[in-house]
Amino acid sequence: MSTGYASEQYARSLSEWGMPVELKKSGGWLLRRPLPDGTGHDFMGPYPFFCCADWDGLADDLKEIEKDGVAVSLVTDPFADATPDSLKMLFPDRCYVFKKHYVADLSLDPALVVSKHHQRYVRRALRNITITKCDAPLAYLAEWCCLYGELVERHRIKGLLQFSPGAFAALLSSPSLQLFRAEMDGKTIGLISWMVQNNVAYYHLSAYSSEGYQACASYGFMWHAWEAFAPRLRWLCFGGTAGTVERSDGLGFFKEGWSSGTRDVYFCGRVFDSEKYSWLSTGLQHRRYFPAYRSSEFEQVSNAT
């Protein structure tokens, strides 16, 4: 049974984005969405990227679903067992490096990998906070929704990435998700979630109170994750920078400071019905986005961290 982002449980946590569709050959999932004009459907990969057990089986899966949609788009797993050439064959209409994701090799000594700047903030954080694993993540749903609501307001998050309490309840019920809590003076000041798949722990989402930001809880969380996952996993994946282009900013500085290297993720798109795709995209200016007729939605999703 597939785990992590390739699992049925995770795909169903995104049911508000579209109907989960199982890809039986590859062992992955897509989301089937109504077209903006209501005349048909297209497919998208799950947030934040598409994972599957067997990339060699994806060609048969795409052939199977092509009669049911106009197009498919997805972002690849940074640890995907697929070459750039094979991706270009599967997705001839769009296939390019979307961004780099920062990763850490857990076989290395964090004291030699993590930047000195970050280590100073780790020491500061761990003097004031206590971090524990949440054995029953769903029990923290109310706190999670409250803290994430503050994140939405702080960063003016709109659209699909606002998530609903129902979506979060399904997420926290996923067996592959691990949740950690930062506490100070008996109060929860931060929660962080990781999705575990094969030998990788992927940073998923986190949220903090104002006290959590002041206490530098994010630094404590990342150091704790290294210690917690190193005995049984090989990699941490911290994700990439925000937006659709690489840039140097505070988020990139933070993630780079934990990392031993980077891995590319690819944005991939394929048109199944070229005539209808052209008709839906007529007159649109955002030709970089795929599918073009969903350019505004794509911007909302791609600006996630």
KOLDRENKOL-323284 format. One record per residue: x, y, z of N, C-alpha, C in turn; residue in three letters. Coordinates in steps of 0.1 Angstrom, whole numbers, plus 5000, padded with zeros to 4 digits. Example, Ala and Ser with C-alpha at 12.3 -4.5 7.8 and 13.67 -1.06 7.14 Angstrom:
<rs>
513249435078512349555078513249675078ala 512849785071513749895071512950005079ser 
</rs>
This chain:
<rs>
500849885000500050005000500950125000met 500650224991501350344990501250425003ser 502350505007502350585019502550725015thr 502450815025502850955023501951025013gly 502551105005501851184995501251094984tyr 501650964983501050874973499950784979ala 499550814991498550734997497150774994ser 496150684995494750714993494350815004glu 494750795017494350875028494751025025gln 495951045020496351185017495551245006tyr 495351164995494551214984493151254988ala 492551174997491151215001491151335010arg 492251365016492251495024492151615016ser 492351595002492251704993491051704984leu 490051634989488851614981488151744978ser 488351844986487751974983488352034970glu 489551994967490152044955489751974942trp 489251844944488851764932488651624937gly 487951544928487751404932488951314930met 489451254941490651164939490451054929pro 491451034921491350934911492650844912val 492450714914493550624916494250594903glu 495550594903496350554891496850414894leu 496250314889496550174894497850114890lys 498350164878499650114874500850174881lys 500750304883501850374890501750374905ser 500550364910500350374924500250514930gly 499850604922499750744926498250784925gly 498050914928496650974927496651104921trp 495651134913495351264908494051314913leu 493751444911492451504915491751554902leu 490551504900489751534888488851654891arg 488951764884488251884887487351924875arg 486251984878485452044868486152164861pro 485952174848486552294841485852414845leu 486452534844485852654848484452684841pro 484252634829483052664822482052554825asp 482452444832481452344836481252244825gly 481952244814481652154803482552024803thr 483252004813484151884813485051884825gly 486251814824487151804836488551814831his 489451834841490851814839491451754851asp 492751724852493351654863494551744868phe 494751734881495851804887496551704897met 497851724899498451644910498151704923gly 498251614934498051664947499051764952pro 498651854961499551944967500451874977tyr 501751904979502451994971503151944958pro 503151804957503651744945503151604944phe 503351554931502851414928503851314931phe 503451214938504351094942503650964937cys 504450874933503850744930504850634933cys 504450504933505350394936506150354924ala 505550364912506150314900506050414889asp 507050494886506950594876506850524862trp 507350404860507350334848505850304844asp 504950294853503550264851502750384847gly 503350504848502550634847502050644832leu 502850604823502450614809501050544806ala 500950424811499650354810498550424817asp 498850474829497750544836497250674829asp 498150744823497750864816496950834803leu 497350724797496550674785495150634790lys 495050584801493750534807492850654810glu 493350764814492450874818492350984808ile 493050974797493051084787491651114781glu 490751014781489451034775488551104785lys 488951124797488051184807488451324811asp 489451384804489751524808490551594796gly 490551724798491251804788492751804789val 493251804801494651814804494951764818ala 496251744820496751704833497951794836val 498151834849499251914853499651864867ser 500951864870501451824883502951874885leu 503351874897504751904901505251774907val 506451734903507051604906507651604920thr 507651494926508351464939509851484937asp 510551564946511951584944512751454945pro 512151344950512851214951512251114941phe 511651164930511051084920512050994913ala 511650874911512550784903512250794889asp 512550914883512250944869513251044864ala 513651024852514651104846514051224839thr 514751334836514151444829513651404815pro 514451314808513951264795512651184796asp 512551104806511351024807510151114810ser 510351224818509251314821508851394808leu 509851424800509451504788508651414778lys 508951284778508151194770506751184775met 506551184788505251164794504451294793leu 505151414794504451544794505151634783phe 504751614771505351684760504951834759pro 503851874765503452004764504052104774asp 504452054786505152134796506052034804arg 507252074805508151994814509452074816cys 509552144827510652224830510952224845tyr 512152254849512552264863511752384869val 510852344879510052444885510752524896phe 511452454904512252514915513152404921lys 514052444929514852354937514252334951lys 514352214956513952194970515152154978his 515152214990516352194999516152065006tyr 517251985007517151855014518451845023val 518251755033519351725042519551575043ala 520851535041521251395043521351365058asp 520451285063520451255077521651165082leu 522451115073523551035077524751125081ser 524551255078525651355082525451415096leu 526451465101526351535114525751675113asp 524551695119523951825117524851945122pro 525751925131526652025136527552075125ala 527751985115528652025103527852065091leu 526552045091525752085080524952215082val 524352225094523452335097524352465099val 523952575094524752695094524852745109ser 525952815111526252865125525152955129lys 524653035120523553125123522353045128his 521952945121520852865126521052795139his 522252745141522552685153522452775165gln 522852905163522652995174521153015178arg 520353015168518953035170518352905176tyr 518852795172518452665178518652665194val 519852705198520152715212519252815219arg 518952925213518053025219516652965220arg 516152895210514852845210514652735221ala 515652645221515552525230515752565245leu 516252685247516252725261514952765267arg 513952795258512652845262511452755259asn 511652665249510452585245510752435247ile 509652355248509752215248509052155236thr 509652065229509052005217508751855219ile 507551815216507151675218506351635206thr 506351505204505651435193504151415197lys 503251445188501851435191501451295187cys 501151205196500851065193499451055187asp 498551145190497251145184497051285177ala 497551305165497451435159496051495158pro 495051415156493751465154493251535167leu 493751505178493351565191493751715191ala 494651755182495151885181494551965170tyr 493451915165492751985153492352125156leu 491752155168491352285171492552385172ala 493552335179494752425180495452445166glu 495452345158496052355145495252455137trp 493952445137493052535129493252685134cys 493352705147493552835152494852895148cys 495952815149497252865145497352895130leu 496852795123496852815108496052935104tyr 494952965111494153085108495053205109gly 495853215120496753325121497753335110glu 498253215105499153215093498453275081leu 497153225079496453275067496253425067val 496053485079495853625080497153695079glu 498253645085499553705084500053715070arg 499853605062500453605049499353625038his 498153655042497053685033496853575023arg 496853455028496753335019495253325015ile 495153295002493753294996493653164988lys 492353134985492053014976492252884983gly 492652784976492652644980493552624993leu 494652704994495552685005495052735018leu 493852795018493352825031492952695039gln 492552595032492152465037490952485047phe 490152385048488952385057489252295069ser 488552315080488652225092488552075088pro 487552055078487351915074488651855067gly 489251945058490451905051491551875061ala 491751955072492751935082492451815090phe 491151785093490851665100491251545093ala 491051545080491451425071493051415071ala 493651535070495151535069495751475082leu 495251525094495751475107495451335110leu 494551275102494151135104495051045095ser 495851105086496751025078497750955086ser 497950815084498950745092500350785089pro 500550845077501950885073502351025078ser 501451095084501751235089502151225104leu 503251295107503751315120503651455124gln 503151485136502851615141503751635154leu 504351755154505151795166504651925172phe 504751935185504152055192505252125200arg 505252255199506152345206505352405218ala 505852395230505152445242506052535249glu 505452645254506252735263505252785274met 505652765286504852805298503452735297asp 503452615293502252535293501352565282gly 501752645272500852685261501452645248lys 500652595239501052555225501352685217thr 502652695212503052815205503352785190ile 503352655187503652615173503352465171gly 502952435159502752295155503352275141leu 504052165139504652145126504351995121ile 504051985109503651845103504651805093ser 504951675093505851615084505151495078trp 505351475065504851355058505951255055met 505851145061506851035060506550945048val 507450925039507250835028508650775024gln 508650645024509850565022510950605032asn 512050665027513150705036513250855037asn 512150925035512151075035511051125044val 511451225052510451305059510351445052ala 509151475047508851595039508251695049tyr 508851815050508151925057506851955050tyr 505751955057504451975051503952115054his 503452135066502952265070503352295084leu 503352415088503552455102502852585104ser 502552615117501852735121502252775135ala 502352905138502852955150501953065156tyr 501953085169501453205175502453315174ser 502053435179503053535179504253505189ser 503853435200504953385209505853285202glu 505253205194506153105187507153175178gly 506753275171507653355162508753415171tyr 508353475182509353545191510353445197gln 509853325200510753225206511553145196ala 511453185183512153115172511852965172cys 510652925174510252785175510552715162ala 510552775151510852705138512252645138ser 513152715144514552665145514652545154tyr 513952545165513852435174513252315167gly 512152335160511452225153512352155143phe 513152235135513952175125515052095131met 515752145141516752065148516251945154trp 515051955160514451835166514051735156his 513651775144513251685133514451605129ala 515651665128516851595124517151485134trp 517051525147517351425157516351315157glu 515051345155513951245156513951155145ala 514251195133514151115121515451045117phe 516551095121517851035117518050885120ala 517550835131517750695134517050605124pro 516050645117515250555108515050605094arg 515350725091515250775077516550825072leu 516550855059517850905052517751055049arg 516551105046516451245041515451325049trp 515751455050514651555053514551635040leu 513251675037513051765025512351885031cys 512952005029512352125034511452205025phe 511452155012510652235002511552344996gly 510852424988511552534981511152664985gly 511552764978511152904981509652924975thr 509053044980507753074975507753124961ala 506653114954506453174941506853074930gly 506853124918507053044906508553054900thr 509353144906510753154902511653144914val 512853104912513853094922514253244927glu 514353264940514753394944515453384958arg 516253474961516853484974516053564984ser 515553504994514653575003514853505017asp 514053555027514253505040513853355041gly 512853315034512553165034513653085028leu 514153125017515253055011516453045020gly 516753155027517953165036517653065047phe 516453055052516152965063516352825059phe 515752785047515852645043517252605039lys 517952695032519252665028520152635040glu 519952705051520752695063520652555070gly 519652475066519552345071520052235062trp 520352275050520452175039521852135036ser 521952005031523251955026523251955010ser 522151995004522051994990520652034985gly 520452024972519052054966518751944956thr 517451934953516951844943515951924935arg 515951904922514951964913513551904913asp 512551984913511251944910510752004897val 510051924889509551964876508051994875tyr 507752094868506352124865506052054852phe 505051974852504751884840503251904836cys 503051914823501651934818501551854805gly 500351804803500051734790498551764786arg 498451794774497051824768496551694762val 495351654767494651544761493751574750phe 493051694751492051734740492551874736asp 493351884725493952004721492952104716ser 491952054709490952154704490252224715glu 489752154725489052214736490052304745lys 491252254746492252334754492452464747tyr 492652464734492852594727491652684728ser 490452624728489252714729489152774743trp 489452694753489352744767490352854770leu 491552844763492652934766492653054757ser 491753074748491753184738491753314745thr 492653404741492753534746493353554760gly 493853444766494453464779495953514778leu 496353594787497653654786498753564793gln 498253484803499253414811499653284805his 500353294794500753174786501853094793arg 502553144803503453064811502752954819arg 501552984823500852894832500152784824tyr 500152674831499452554824498652484835phe 497452454831496752494819496452644820pro 496452714809496352864808495052904814ala 493952834812492652874816492552864832tyr 493552814839493552814853494652904859arg 495053004852496253084856496153144870ser 494953194874494853254887494953154898ser 494353034896494352924906495852874908glu 496552864896497952824897498752914905phe 498553044903499353134911499153124926glu 497953094930497653074944498352954950gln 498352844943498952724947500452734947val 501052794937502452794935503152894945ser 502352984951502953074961503053014975asn 502752884976502852824989504352794992ala 504652775004506052735008506152585009thr 
</rs>
